[in-house]
Amino acid sequence: MRFLHAADLHLDSPLRGLDRYDGAPVDEARGATRRAFENLIAVALDHKVDFVVIAGDLYDGDWPDHNTGLFFTKGVTRLAEEGIVVALVRGNHDAASRLTKALRLPKNVYLLTDSRPETQVFADLGVALHGQSFATAAVATDLAAHYPPPVPGCFNLGLLHTSLNGRPGHDPYAPTTLDVLRGKGYDYWALGHIHAAEVVCREPWVVYPGNTQGRYIRETGPKGCVLVTVEEGNIACQTVALDVMRWEALAFDIGGLPDLEALLDAAMQGLRQRLAEAGDRMLAVRVQLQGGGPLHRLLAAQPDAVEHELRGAAIQASNGRAWIEKIEFRTRPRLDLDRIAERDDPVGLLVRELRRFAADPALLRAVAEETLGELLQKLPVDLRDAARLDDADILIELLDEAEAELLARLSGEEGVE
């Protein structure tokens, strides 16, 4: 038996931020989530799977019209022609859509109810599928705790849109624990909501496939679904890429780069490697220049010229298939931070405090909320959500940027070298 596990397709969701930049591959990005869904259908047909499960957020909130739903219907109808069943639950973004609930689904599509957990048995496949949809956009209760017991003699699969016990950058929807999932006695848990692929557990299998198409720079790397093969009780999982445009981050430490030519060579080599990994996909790349070294002086004095050179190098290396989304300058003069941290002056104190925050994400979040929380409450909701003060990775990234900027300035003003 074979099946596909997908989640977080976010059909017709735009790829964020591209329209802000000249030369951005807007045409390539338009419709990327649809083409990723078409790839999902193609993989299902090519591998002759028995069924497909979608663990929530098929859509991306309310639609302006029915075209998004009709596009989905067209795709799953192709599966119906080959006898392939599709089962899904609604996630938080699906529950926010009024039109989603009004859409009539093809007969091969089984949408699990939002009123209670239910079991759908596919007797010809020997599969019992358990799940519950989101009734509202925000579900704070543990849905999995009330899922029914396994059906004897069947392959039991739990379908759930959840953040488990919390993931950075994701709202805590339908929270639950690994112990609760294990306690149900199912063979496989098909999860959704978290956009990074992750095998949480192998006994039993508890899997996030990630989303099918990266939509902005926080969603880097390959995106796709999981192909699951079950033979004589043994389960094997294989990740299958579906994305048509890939986001990547390339970081370069200038400590080992003596001049601009060396930086351009390193950038071209890095881009070629990522292009080889991406196949024929378009790449949107964020370049991060970091560390300390003699090249810092040029980068600080002529950032626009350096950016122009790097964009030109990207065109040469990729024949136009890689586009630099942004260049982040986080460099500084060559500094001995350990020695600076031992100093009994304000600069030494600064380095020690920054290290303390970086080592304690909970403290960093608390300080950010205390210092910025009141200001954020005055901002529009979209801007407030974009701040992501609950995401320790983003806060540490901002802290690194602040450290580089402060030490670069202080090095010139106070001679911290």
Secondary structure, 3 states (H helix, E strand, C coil): CEEEEECCCCECCCCCCHHHCCCCCHHHHCCHHHHHHHHHHHHHHHCCCCEEEEECCCECCCCCCCHHHHHHHHHHHHHHCCCCEEEEECCHHHHCCHHHHHCCCCCCEEECCCCCCEEEEECCCCEEEEECCCCCCCCCCCCHHHCCCCCCCCEEEEEEECCCCCCCCCCCCCCCCHHHHHHCCCCEEEEECCCCCEEEEECCEEEECCCCCCCCCCCCCCCEEEEEEEECCEEEEEEEECCCEEEEEEEEEHHHCCCHHHHHHHHHHHHHHHHHHHCCCEEEEEEEEEEECCCHHHHHHCHHHHHHHHHHHHHHHHCCCEEEEEEEEEEECCCCHHHHHCCCCHHHHHHHHHHHHHHCHHHHHHHHHHHHHHHHHCCCHHHHHHHCCCCHHHHHHHHHHHHHHHHHHHHHHHCCC
